Amino acid sequence: MLEAGVPIPVVPYGADQTLFVVIDRLDRTTEIRIERSDLEATIGEFVAGCFNDPVKVISFNTLEHWVKDISTDVAGAIKARCDIYGIELPDYLSDFVESHS
């Protein structure tokens, strides 16, 4: 969940594109937003450990002007990808997956 005082992402106008924003916690007081345009690559980055402490994943469409929290979908995809690869869920993703399952 976004912290109080943190602005909600604004959906820009423009070309029809769905973007994905990963909210990653750097420390107890600092969160950053990392924008991606490819969900599969983003899930791969989760499994590879490219994020410090992911909190939430939000998708938005620039033409249709909608925003959706897809953290539960991403957590399920991470679990499925680990099953496909035959690996256990990495410790660094356990908090994210547990909080969104």
C-alpha positions as CSV (number, residue, x, y, z in Angstrom):
1,M,0.0,0.0,0.0
2,L,1.2,3.5,-0.8
3,E,2.3,5.5,2.3
4,A,0.4,8.6,3.3
5,G,1.8,11.7,1.6
6,V,3.2,9.7,-1.3
7,P,1.4,10.8,-4.5
8,I,-0.6,8.2,-6.4
9,P,0.9,7.5,-9.9
10,V,-0.7,9.6,-12.6
11,V,-1.6,7.9,-15.8
12,P,-0.1,9.9,-18.7
13,Y,-1.9,10.6,-21.9
14,G,-0.3,9.3,-25.1
15,A,0.2,6.2,-27.1
16,D,-1.7,3.0,-26.1
17,Q,0.8,1.4,-23.8
18,T,0.5,-0.6,-20.6
19,L,3.3,0.1,-18.2
20,F,4.2,-1.6,-14.9
21,V,5.6,0.2,-11.9
22,V,7.4,-1.7,-9.2
23,I,7.4,0.0,-5.8
24,D,10.7,-1.1,-4.2
25,R,11.6,-0.2,-0.6
26,L,15.2,0.8,-0.2
27,D,15.1,1.3,3.5
28,R,12.5,1.9,6.2
29,T,11.7,5.4,5.0
30,T,12.6,5.4,1.3
31,E,10.6,3.8,-1.6
32,I,11.3,4.2,-5.3
33,R,9.2,3.5,-8.3
34,I,10.8,1.5,-11.1
35,E,8.9,1.6,-14.4
36,R,8.9,-1.2,-16.9
37,S,7.0,-1.9,-20.2
38,D,7.3,-5.7,-20.2
39,L,5.6,-7.7,-17.5
40,E,7.4,-11.0,-18.3
41,A,10.8,-9.3,-18.0
42,T,9.7,-7.6,-14.8
43,I,8.7,-11.0,-13.3
44,G,12.1,-12.4,-14.5
45,E,13.8,-9.5,-12.6
46,F,11.9,-10.4,-9.5
47,V,13.1,-14.0,-9.6
48,A,16.6,-12.9,-10.5
49,G,16.7,-10.7,-7.3
50,C,16.9,-7.3,-9.1
51,F,14.7,-5.6,-6.5
52,N,15.7,-4.7,-2.9
53,D,12.4,-5.2,-1.1
54,P,9.4,-5.1,-3.6
55,V,6.2,-3.8,-2.0
56,K,3.7,-3.5,-4.8
57,V,3.3,-3.7,-8.6
58,I,0.9,-1.4,-10.4
59,S,-0.1,-1.5,-14.0
60,F,-1.5,1.4,-16.0
61,N,-2.6,2.0,-19.5
62,T,-1.7,5.3,-21.2
63,L,-4.6,5.4,-23.6
64,E,-7.5,3.8,-21.6
65,H,-6.4,5.7,-18.4
66,W,-6.8,3.0,-15.9
67,V,-4.6,1.9,-13.0
68,K,-4.6,-1.5,-11.3
69,D,-2.7,-3.1,-8.5
70,I,-1.5,-6.4,-10.0
71,S,0.7,-7.5,-7.0
72,T,-1.4,-10.6,-6.5
73,D,-1.1,-11.6,-10.1
74,V,2.7,-11.0,-10.1
75,A,3.1,-13.1,-6.8
76,G,1.2,-15.9,-8.5
77,A,3.4,-15.7,-11.6
78,I,6.5,-15.7,-9.5
79,K,5.3,-18.9,-7.7
80,A,4.5,-20.5,-11.1
81,R,7.8,-19.5,-12.6
82,C,9.7,-21.1,-9.6
83,D,7.6,-24.3,-10.1
84,I,8.4,-24.4,-13.8
85,Y,12.1,-23.9,-13.1
86,G,12.0,-26.5,-10.3
87,I,13.4,-24.0,-7.7
88,E,12.2,-23.0,-4.3
89,L,10.8,-19.5,-3.8
90,P,13.9,-17.4,-3.0
91,D,14.0,-15.9,0.5
92,Y,14.2,-12.4,-0.8
93,L,10.7,-12.8,-2.4
94,S,9.0,-14.6,0.4
95,D,7.6,-11.5,2.1
96,F,6.3,-10.1,-1.2
97,V,4.6,-13.4,-2.3
98,E,3.2,-14.1,1.2
99,S,1.7,-10.6,1.5
100,H,0.1,-10.8,-1.9
101,S,-1.1,-14.4,-1.9
